[in-house]
Structure formats: C-alpha cells, structure tokens
Amino acid sequence: RLDGATAAEGLVYPVYPGECSASIGGNIATNAGGMRAVKYGVTRHQVLGLEAVLPTGEVIRTGGKYVKTSTGYDLTQLITGSEGTLALVTEATLRLYPRPAHTSTVVAPFRTLEAITAAVPPIVASGIEPVILEYIDRGTMRGITTAAGLDLGIPADVQADAVAYLVVVLEGAHADRVEADTETLGVMLFDLGAVDAYVLPTQVGPRLLEARERAFWGAKAAGVPDIVDIVVPRAAVPAFMAGVARLAARHGTRMGGCGHAGDGNIHLGVGLADATARKAAMLEVFRLGLDLGGTISAEHGIGTEKRPYFLELEDPVKVDLMRRIKAAFDPHGILNPGTLL
C-alpha cells in the first residue's frame, strides 16, 4: 500500500522485506532489511521520526521531518529494532527517494564459492552502486526457478558447471546510464571469474526477485528446520563461507542457501534433523560469524528462537545494559515478554 501511494508521486520507500504482509510498525519494530539494503540500508536508515505509546501509557513523539539532530538521546533509533519490547509504534515519518525509471538484472554463474564471495567487494567498490547484489547457491536457484516456472535462458552445461550465482540489479533515472553500467558490470564479472553474464529480459528480472523472496518459505516447506541470517563485514564473507563449509563437513550436513551478499548478510539453512546436534552446529556457526566481526542476526531479529544463542554469545555487560533499558521503558514487563531478553 505504501509503495502504491509513493509510486503515484514518483517516489519510493526503498525497504522491501520478504515478508510483504507485515505492517510498517512491524518493519520498524524488527528493523526489517531485504535485498535492497546494499544501496539504501535497512529500516533504521529510513525512519526520521516516530509517534510511540509507552507501556506506562504515555504517548511520545521522537524525531521529525528533518534529517539531522544532536539533541539528547536518539529515541527514534532506540525504539527501531527493539522487537516490540520498548514501545508500540503508531505513526512514522519515513525518508523517501526518487523512484528510478530504469533497471537492469544480471545473473552471473560462478564455478567456485571462493570466487563468488571474493567478487562482491570489488563490485560494491566499483561505483556502479547496485541496488541488489544477491548470492544464490545452485540448489536454491534450481528450487526457486522450478517453483516459479522460470527459465533464465542459461544453458544446461553452464548450470551444471555453476556452484552458485550472483544476481545484480542496477537502477537509474536514465536508460543510457543504466546500459553503460550494465556493460561495465559484465566486463567486471568476467574479470572476477564468472562463467558468463546474462542480462535478463525486462519481465524476467522481477520474477526472479519474487522467486528469491520466497526462498525462505520454500526451504521451510522442504523441511529445513532452521534458517539463520548471520552478517559479517563484506571483506570477511569468503572466510565465513569457507568456515561454514568446514563446519558442515564436520557435522555431516548441508549448510547452504542464499543471501544479501552485497551487505555481508548470509542466509543458511541448517538441515540437521536432531535438535541437539543442530543447536550445537548453529552455535558454532554463530560464533564463527562473531569471531569475524559480525553479529548473529542481520535482519530476522532475535525473538525467542535465537534468544539462547544471543544470551550465551553476547557481551554480558551489554545484555545487562539492555535489561536496564527495558526496565526503564517497561517496568511491569508487559510488552512482548520473553522476546530478546
């Protein structure tokens, strides 16, 4: 609904989380991300002000229709991403952008995981500013395109040779600039080790992105018990994925999927059926991400499922500070009890 309203004015709210049935208040509570975060950032980068109801009944306003302030604590950002534990958001002032008129979607198969993860930082640093830069492994790509009845026009021998794919979307106000950037990207992908680069037809690109958005639900339908969304610095993605491969081999399972490679956010399905073994493996994966300078959740949040990992791995001084903040906002513990802390 928001996208329709902004489109009528030639504007766009650039956060497109995969869970499109969520409310704006829910997006703010969870600091929702999505595929376009590599260019625009996540929800907290777009929230300028809030009206919020405190658990004690008061209504407050934070921020406003301005883009900078240095006046006291930033309550807007404190409430954003607090998973419904501090306040109930009832109104939001959001940052909007001009809506680009032209897009281009490029799919590049790679033969090795190392090559595909190493290609991400140079693309981000190139100046072409991709709006989407997704990593999709071979099994996930096959699953989402089959489910969507989608033919990307990639020859069978290339598909058989590919371990994973990069999906890169460019956008702009001028068609010639987008075309030039697409050509630059194609040359760069070859230099970075891609088997080939395919510019998708105009109607196919959006369908691939829609299919990618459904990958989480497809994995769940296929019986994958846990999906994690670790984030590490972009430069650490190759080391993280190499470490994940070692952990998967040691635990005798597959850990794969897709992710927002442009901002270091990797989604992994952990397929171990035994709950105890799976939790042990996930704890090791989370610890690997933290050791590389990342966090255990980039956009799915902690909720109740990841709470044990969060409380075990996070700095206890920070956790204690969070508990005191929670108590200050919500002295009776009535908002989303059991979540996060």
C-alpha positions in Angstrom: 0.0 0.0 0.0 2.8 2.4 0.8 4.6 1.5 -2.4 1.4 2.3 -4.4 1.0 5.6 -2.7 4.6 6.7 -3.2 4.6 5.5 -6.8 1.8 7.9 -7.6 4.1 10.7 -6.6 7.2 9.4 -8.4 8.8 8.4 -5.1 9.8 5.2 -3.4 10.2 3.8 0.1 13.2 1.5 -0.6 12.8 -1.1 2.1 11.3 -4.3 0.6 11.4 -7.1 3.2 10.5 -10.6 2.0 7.5 -10.6 4.4 5.3 -8.3 2.5 2.2 -8.8 4.7 3.9 -7.0 7.6 2.9 -3.5 8.8 5.2 -0.5 8.7 5.1 -0.6 12.5 6.2 -4.2 12.4 9.0 -3.4 10.0 10.2 -0.6 12.4 10.0 -2.9 15.4 12.1 -5.5 13.7 14.4 -3.1 11.7 13.4 -5.0 8.6 16.0 -5.3 5.8 15.7 -7.1 2.4 17.6 -7.3 -0.8 17.9 -3.5 -1.5 19.8 -2.8 1.7 23.2 -2.8 -0.2 22.2 0.6 -1.7 19.7 2.1 0.7 20.3 0.5 4.0 17.7 -1.1 6.3 14.6 0.3 8.0 16.5 2.3 10.7 18.2 4.3 7.9 14.8 5.5 6.6 13.0 6.3 9.9 13.1 10.0 10.7 10.6 10.2 13.5 8.0 8.2 15.4 4.9 8.5 17.5 5.0 5.7 20.1 2.9 4.6 23.0 4.9 3.6 26.1 4.0 0.6 28.2 3.1 3.1 31.0 0.6 4.8 28.8 2.3 8.0 27.7 2.4 8.9 24.1 5.7 10.4 22.8 7.0 11.9 19.6 10.6 11.4 18.5 12.4 12.9 15.6 10.5 14.6 12.8 10.7 16.0 9.3 14.4 16.8 9.5 17.4 14.9 8.6 19.9 15.8 11.3 19.8 16.4 15.1 22.1 16.4 18.0 19.6 16.8 20.8 19.8 14.3 23.6 19.4 10.5 23.2 18.2 9.3 19.9 14.9 7.6 21.0 13.8 7.0 17.4 16.8 4.7 16.8 16.5 3.1 20.2 12.9 2.0 19.5 13.6 1.0 15.9 14.6 -2.7 16.0 13.6 -3.2 19.7 11.3 -6.1 18.6 8.2 -4.6 20.3 9.8 -4.7 23.8 10.1 -1.0 24.4 7.1 0.8 22.8 4.3 0.4 20.4 4.9 2.5 17.2 1.7 4.1 16.0 3.0 6.6 13.4 6.2 7.0 11.4 7.9 9.7 9.4 9.9 8.0 6.7 12.6 9.0 4.2 11.6 8.7 0.6 13.6 8.8 -2.6 13.0 9.5 -6.3 11.7 6.3 -8.0 14.2 5.1 -10.7 12.6 4.7 -14.1 15.1 2.1 -15.4 16.5 -1.2 -14.1 18.7 -4.0 -15.4 19.1 -7.5 -13.9 22.3 -9.5 -14.5 22.8 -13.1 -13.5 26.4 -14.5 -13.3 27.2 -18.1 -12.6 30.5 -19.0 -10.9 32.4 -22.3 -10.6 33.6 -21.8 -7.1 32.2 -20.4 -3.9 35.5 -18.6 -3.2 35.3 -16.8 -6.5 31.7 -15.6 -6.0 32.3 -14.3 -2.4 35.5 -12.6 -3.4 33.7 -10.8 -6.3 31.4 -8.9 -4.0 33.7 -6.3 -2.5 35.1 -5.2 -5.9 31.6 -4.8 -7.3 30.5 -2.7 -4.3 33.6 -0.6 -4.6 33.3 0.0 -8.3 31.0 3.0 -8.2 28.1 1.4 -10.2 26.0 1.2 -7.0 24.0 -2.0 -7.4 20.6 -1.8 -5.7 20.6 -5.6 -5.3 23.6 -7.9 -5.0 22.4 -11.4 -4.1 24.3 -14.7 -3.7 22.2 -17.8 -4.5 23.7 -21.3 -4.4 23.0 -23.9 -7.2 20.4 -25.9 -5.2 18.5 -22.9 -4.1 18.5 -21.4 -7.6 17.2 -24.6 -9.0 14.5 -24.8 -6.4 13.2 -21.2 -6.7 13.2 -21.1 -10.5 11.5 -24.5 -10.7 8.8 -23.5 -8.2 8.2 -20.2 -10.2 8.2 -22.0 -13.6 11.0 -19.6 -14.6 13.6 -20.1 -17.4 16.5 -17.7 -17.1 17.9 -18.7 -20.5 21.1 -20.2 -19.0 22.4 -23.2 -21.0 22.2 -26.6 -19.2 26.0 -27.1 -19.4 26.6 -23.7 -17.7 24.1 -24.6 -15.0 25.9 -27.9 -14.4 29.2 -26.1 -14.1 28.0 -23.4 -11.7 28.3 -23.8 -7.9 26.5 -20.5 -7.3 25.2 -17.3 -8.9 25.4 -13.6 -8.3 22.2 -11.6 -9.1 23.0 -8.0 -9.6 20.3 -5.3 -10.2 21.2 -1.8 -11.4 18.8 1.1 -11.5 18.8 4.7 -12.6 16.9 7.7 -13.9 18.4 7.4 -17.4 18.4 4.4 -19.7 21.7 5.1 -21.3 23.5 5.3 -17.9 22.0 2.0 -16.8 23.0 0.4 -20.0 26.6 1.7 -19.7 26.8 0.4 -16.1 25.5 -3.0 -17.2 28.2 -3.3 -19.8 30.8 -2.3 -17.2 29.5 -4.8 -14.8 29.6 -7.6 -17.4 33.3 -7.0 -18.1 34.0 -6.8 -14.4 32.2 -10.1 -13.8 34.3 -11.9 -16.4 37.5 -10.5 -14.8 36.3 -11.7 -11.4 35.9 -15.3 -12.7 32.3 -15.6 -13.7 31.5 -18.3 -16.3 29.3 -15.9 -18.1 26.9 -12.9 -17.5 23.3 -12.9 -18.6 21.2 -9.8 -18.8 17.6 -10.9 -18.1 14.7 -9.7 -20.2 12.7 -6.9 -18.6 9.8 -9.1 -17.5 12.1 -12.0 -16.2 14.2 -10.0 -13.7 11.3 -9.0 -11.4 10.0 -12.6 -11.5 13.4 -13.9 -10.4 13.5 -11.5 -7.5 9.9 -12.5 -6.4 11.0 -16.1 -6.5 14.1 -15.3 -4.5 11.9 -13.6 -1.9 10.0 -16.9 -1.5 13.2 -18.9 -0.8 12.7 -18.8 2.9 9.2 -20.3 2.7 10.4 -22.8 0.1 13.1 -24.0 2.4 10.7 -24.3 5.3 8.2 -26.2 3.1 11.1 -28.6 2.1 11.6 -29.4 5.8 14.7 -27.3 6.6 14.3 -26.9 10.4 16.4 -23.7 10.9 17.5 -20.8 8.8 20.0 -18.3 10.1 20.8 -14.8 8.9 24.3 -14.0 10.1 26.1 -10.9 8.9 29.8 -10.3 8.7 31.9 -7.5 7.2 31.9 -7.8 3.4 35.6 -8.5 3.3 35.1 -11.4 5.7 32.4 -13.2 3.6 35.0 -15.5 1.9 36.5 -16.6 5.2 33.0 -17.1 6.7 31.7 -19.2 3.9 34.9 -21.3 3.9 34.5 -21.8 7.7 30.8 -22.8 7.2 31.9 -25.4 4.6 34.3 -26.9 7.2 31.6 -26.9 9.9 29.1 -28.5 7.6 31.5 -31.3 6.6 32.4 -31.9 10.3 28.7 -32.1 11.3 27.8 -34.2 8.2 25.1 -31.9 6.9 24.5 -29.2 4.3 24.6 -25.6 5.1 23.6 -23.5 2.1 21.1 -21.1 0.7 21.4 -17.5 -0.4 22.0 -14.1 1.0 22.3 -10.4 0.6 26.0 -10.7 -0.3 26.3 -7.0 -1.0 26.0 -6.2 2.7 27.6 -9.4 4.1 24.2 -10.9 5.2 24.2 -14.7 4.5 21.1 -16.9 4.9 21.9 -20.5 5.7 19.6 -23.5 6.1 20.9 -25.9 8.7 19.4 -29.3 7.9 20.4 -31.5 10.8 17.3 -33.3 12.0 18.5 -34.0 15.5 17.7 -30.9 17.6 20.6 -31.2 19.9 23.1 -31.7 17.1 21.6 -28.8 15.1 21.8 -26.4 18.1 25.5 -27.3 18.6 26.2 -26.7 14.9 24.3 -23.4 14.9 26.2 -22.2 18.0 29.5 -22.9 16.1 28.2 -21.0 13.0 27.1 -18.0 15.2 30.5 -18.0 17.0 32.3 -18.1 13.6 30.4 -15.0 12.5 31.1 -13.2 15.7 34.8 -14.0 15.5 34.9 -12.5 12.0 33.5 -9.2 13.3 29.8 -9.9 12.6 26.5 -10.5 14.5 24.2 -13.4 14.7 21.2 -11.7 13.1 21.2 -9.1 10.3 17.5 -8.7 9.8 15.4 -11.6 11.2 16.0 -10.5 14.8 16.4 -12.5 18.0 12.8 -13.2 19.0 12.5 -16.3 21.2 14.2 -18.8 18.9 17.6 -17.1 18.9 17.5 -15.8 22.4 19.6 -18.7 24.0 22.4 -18.1 21.4 22.2 -14.4 21.8 22.4 -14.5 25.6 25.3 -17.0 25.5 27.4 -15.2 23.0 26.7 -11.5 23.6 28.8 -9.4 26.0 27.1 -9.8 29.4 27.8 -6.1 30.2 25.8 -5.1 27.1 23.0 -7.6 27.9 22.7 -6.1 31.4 22.5 -2.6 30.0 19.7 -3.8 27.6 17.8 -5.2 30.6 18.1 -1.9 32.4 16.8 0.0 29.3 13.9 -2.5 29.0 13.0 -1.9 32.7 13.1 1.9 32.3 10.6 1.7 29.4 8.6 -1.2 30.6 8.8 -1.5 34.4 6.0 -4.1 34.5 7.3 -6.3 31.6 4.1 -6.2 29.6 5.5 -5.6 26.1 6.4 -8.8 24.2 7.5 -10.7 27.3 10.2 -13.4 26.7 11.4 -11.8 23.5 15.1 -10.9 23.1 15.9 -10.9 26.9 
